[in-house]
Amino acid sequence: AGTYLIVITKKKKVGEIFSHVIWKATDFDILSYKKTMLHLTDIQLQDNKVFLSMLNHVLSVDGFYFSTTYDLTHTLQRLANTSPEFQEMSLLER
């Protein structure tokens, strides 16, 4: 059906690393950018239903953690060995 936006609607604080809060995402909304699905064939509607089912399954698996202020995508060892320029970059730029 096109592009979807996944929004975290509920979160739970699970801890802190160096005073940075670590969150666990517990609930999501999946929003379609398309206003209607009238243009889709029956096969495409079925494929979209399967896709959304798979997406919901992945999001329901325990273990989606995030932080808005700390880089969880790199190990502490790697972060300690990065340049000051890298550490000054925003999380989005990394």
Rosetta blueprint (number, residue, H / E / L):
1 A L
2 G L
3 T L
4 Y E
5 L E
6 I E
7 V E
8 I E
9 T E
10 K E
11 K E
12 K E
13 K E
14 V E
15 G E
16 E E
17 I E
18 F L
19 S L
20 H E
21 V E
22 I E
23 W E
24 K E
25 A E
26 T E
27 D E
28 F E
29 D E
30 I E
31 L E
32 S E
33 Y L
34 K L
35 K L
36 T L
37 M L
38 L L
39 H L
40 L L
41 T L
42 D H
43 I H
44 Q H
45 L H
46 Q H
47 D H
48 N H
49 K H
50 V H
51 F H
52 L H
53 S H
54 M H
55 L H
56 N H
57 H H
58 V H
59 L H
60 S H
61 V L
62 D L
63 G L
64 F L
65 Y E
66 F E
67 S L
68 T L
69 T L
70 Y L
71 D L
72 L L
73 T L
74 H L
75 T L
76 L H
77 Q H
78 R H
79 L H
80 A H
81 N L
82 T L
83 S L
84 P H
85 E H
86 F H
87 Q H
88 E H
89 M L
90 S L
91 L L
92 L L
93 E L
94 R L
